Each structure stands twice: as C-alpha cells, then as structure tokens.
C-alpha cells in the first residue's frame, strides 16, 4: 500500500471554476496495485467498501475503507466489467463471459436481470447505471467477444452495439439507442432529464467517435430523444464517468480524470500515472473520488459530492 504524494499526480486547474471543486492540499493516493485492467468501481455506503472488476484476471476485488485492506470479492466473476449499486444496496454487474446483466441479492444469490434481446444474446454488457425509478440502463459494445482476454471470443448475434433499458419489475428489456458504434460509460444528469453516453467507436473504426453524447430523456422516463455530442476526447478515450450533484462530468481519459462543467468546458484534471478506465464517488460524504487505473486503485478527496441514489416513492 502506498501513502503520500505520487509523482506525476495532482490537480491541474484549467479554469477558475475548478478551484471550487478541489481541496488544495489533497493528494492522489494509490490504495492498491496488482490488477491487469481495473474497471467498474461501485461504492457500498452501508459497509464502507468499494467493489471493482479486474477483468482479465476474471475476478472482482473489494477495498475496505475501514482498515484499507483489499481482498477478492468474487472469482471467477464471469469477466465482470461495469458495476452499479441500486437503491436497496444491491450490486448490479455487467458480465462479459455470460453476456448478461446480473444482480447480487442481499443473501448472496445472483439473479439474472437480462441476457437476451429479441431472442438473441447480448454482445458483452459493459457499463450500467440505475435510475431512481429502479430501471437499469446498460451499454452493450462487443469488447468482451472480440477475443478471449476480457471474455470469450464469439460472433455478435445481434450484429450491432446498442444501449438498453431493463424494466424494474417485469425485467422487460427495451432498446433505447441504436446509433452508437461502441457505447461505453453512461450516467444520468442529477435531475435525470438527460442521459450521457460515451462512444469509443474509434477503437475499431478509422475516424470513429471518441466522445460523450447528451441524450434527452423522454417525458415517459423510459425513452431517449434528441442527441448531441457534448464533449470530444483529445487524449485517449472517454470510458467510464460519473456526474456530481451540480452536474459536472468527471470522466476517465488518456491523461487522467477530466472534469467538464455543465456547459461542456474542460475546467480541470486529476493527473494519474496510468491510463484511467473508470471512477466513482464514495466515502461517508460521497466526496472521495475512487479511480481505476490500469493496474491500480487510486483515490483523492475533492470539494464536491455526488448524489445518493434514492428510489422514487
């Protein structure tokens, strides 16, 4: 375990607005290292612990905020990728190998929430977010079936990469966006009027997309309407990201964690010495940013908070 300042890390202020988002003397800490490709962090407030995926090692890891220890949470994990926590404190996971979205119940059993659309198996569910109405929205690019390193090599039966929604009680799956190359990370705005989705299509298409799009949520709360490119990545790719309570986007990129204000202006960076895949807010006040680098788990305290997910009455 590392304590203290890490070389090549820290805050980079690009706009005065970022000054109000950071604690000037706070520093990035490496909490643990030993992953092959760390992904999908999710914070569990009741237990004060973080779960994240180590995809190529086919396991999920657990960081205990009480004593700083790290242990294996689940292995094998079906090459799990993105994770989220619902309003009841249950773990929602995207599994590459089984090509499904699952929920870990309070008794430890695993329920399958979605594994097919229109009778065909998904490609490899990648990232997931839970809305306050209990619906689950997830992306389904093909990264987990392209080769055996992060899942199992297989053809795409659906034939394209889409974004889906799972109805909370019936578990009916609907297709909500079908115009993405490689949909990846996703998150709702604080008022849930917009859904932001990253497209990393440039990984497999020359001059393909490497941006985050902003999509208007329909009045029914179940569909998506108008879409526009919100920000385009200038270094590496946007992968996973989170939104704080004031609507700023904190996203992974090739040069660390980037912070964009609600107008799309890049206002600051958190520099990390590895390629960042994903991040989430945690800690007692949800003001600690947990960051998955390639091989390591990092954390830094910030001066903003994320919203707590609360189920609608």
Buried (B, 14 or more C-beta within 10 A) or exposed (E): EEEEEBEEBBBBBEEEBBEEBBEEEBBBBBBBBEBBBBBBBBBBBEEBBBBBBBBBBBBBBBBEBEEEEBEEBBEEBBBBBBBBBBBEEBBBBBBBBBBBBBBBEEEEEBEEBBBBBEEEBBBBBBBBBBBBEBBBBBBBBBBBBBEEBBBBEBEBBBEBBBBBBBBBEEBEBEBBBEEBBBBBBBBBBBEBEBBBBBBBBBBBEEEBBBBBBBBBBEEEBBBBEEBEEBBEBEEBBBBBBBBBEBBBBBBBBBBBBBBBBEEBBBBBBBBBBBBBBBBBBBBEEBBBBBBBBBBBBBBBBBEBBBBEBEEEE
